[in-house]
Amino acid sequence: MTDKQMNKLADKIAKLIINSLHEGLIVDLQEQTEEELLAELATLMTQMDFNLKLEAYTKCEEIKRKIIKIENQLNKYK
């Protein structure tokens, strides 16, 4: 594989990763600790409360999906 081909492939992979991160679809490559998950959950709960007061229900739905994902990860620690 030439350098030009490798650079093109690297660019394509980087774009895919950035798009996945943007949409929240990428799974963490390293497992988070329970404390990190709890901190992230607390942040999301605060964001949920704030957006509920603003009646930003679309944003609340996104936050809800993230909360469920974290709760599922936390269940592994039980």
N, C-alpha and C positions, 0 to 999 in steps of 0.2 A: 504494500500500500504506500503510495507516495505521500509526501508531506501535505500536498494540496488536498488529497482525498481525506487524510486524517483530520485536517482542519475543518473541512466541510462536514465531516461526520461529527466532530466535536461541537461545532456550531449548532447542528441539528439536535444533538442530545441536550445541549444547554437550553435551547429554546423549549424543548419538550418538558424539561425539568422546571423551568421558570413558569411555564403555563400550568403545569400540575400544581406547583406550590401556590400559584395565584388562586386557583380554584379549590385549594384545600384537599386535593385528592391524593397527594403523595403520602405514603406511610413513612413514619420516622424510621430512618435506617438504624438508629441505635435506640434501644429501649430507654424510656424516661424513668426516673425514679418516682416512687410514690409521692414524695414531697413536691417534686416538679409538677406532677399531674394534679395534685391538690391545689397548688398555687394557680395553675392554669384554669382549673375548674372555678375557683373563686373569682378570677378575673372575668371569666365568661358569664358567671351568674350576675356579676355587677353590670356587665354590658347588657345582659338580658333585661334586667330591671330598668335600666336607663332607656332602652329602646321600647319597652312596653309602655313606659310613661309617655314617650313620644308617639306611640301608636305606629311604630315602624315595624309592621308585622313581617315584612319580607326579610328584614335584617334579623328579626327574632327567629325566623325559621332556620336561617343559616347558623345562628348561634346554637339553636336547639340541636342541630345535627352534630356540631362540634362537642356539645355537652354529652350527648349520648355516646359518642366515640370515646371520650375520656372516661366516662363511667364504665364502659366495657373494659377499658384498659385497667381501671382501678379494681375491677372484680377479680382480676388475676392475682391480686395481692391478698385476697381473702382466704 
